[in-house]
Amino acid sequence: MDSWNWSLSSNGNFTTKKLSTLIDEKILSGYSRTNSETLKNYLVPNKLEIFIWRVLKRRLPVRIELDKRGIDLDSVRCPICDDDVESLDHLLFFCRVSMDVWDKVYKWWGLDAVTNLSISEAFRGKCNRNLSHLESLVWQAIEWTCASFIWRNRNQKVFTNSCWSVPVLMMEIQLKSFEWISNRIKDRKLDWLIWISDPCSSLARIRV
Ligand SMILES: [Zn+2]
């Protein structure tokens, strides 16, 4: 009897688990937490470090990258705004929804927005104000959380044709970063109400 043979496994049998492993191996090929170039931040889960590693290596499957690899798409335009092609830089920084979200995040932290962000400079916890070591680590965690929610929102739009409003995205970023960070500094309590109104002040309190 005729049957299908899956050439990517040694025994010819297809399993979704094996496919998932192969995709992970392909996407994460070259990833190593011990590599000095890999950005690390103990305040967030490892999956977020991996996400940022993929961003810095330009390994997120935005439409312009898929198109370059010969994948046939209906459109290479940004699924969120439709104003430009969907490159990583456009999606993360220059899409109008992303710019609105970054603007809110900067305002939340009382920072001036950086308008000429590039992927290689971003995500390092730097800003135009002197931050303490802890503040800088937390700010980096916020930058990463913000980028990951922009990506999640984009995927929601692509796969379910729904997306969050900017205020909802902002609330998700504040909630998730609070959850991640407060779980990792368990012995020192982070106050949610101070966190959302003045994050640096909430961090100053936990040093006491
Ligand atoms: Zn856009």
Residues whose N, C-alpha, C, O or C-beta is under 5 A from the ligand:
A	BS01	ZN	C78 I80 C81 D82 C95 R96
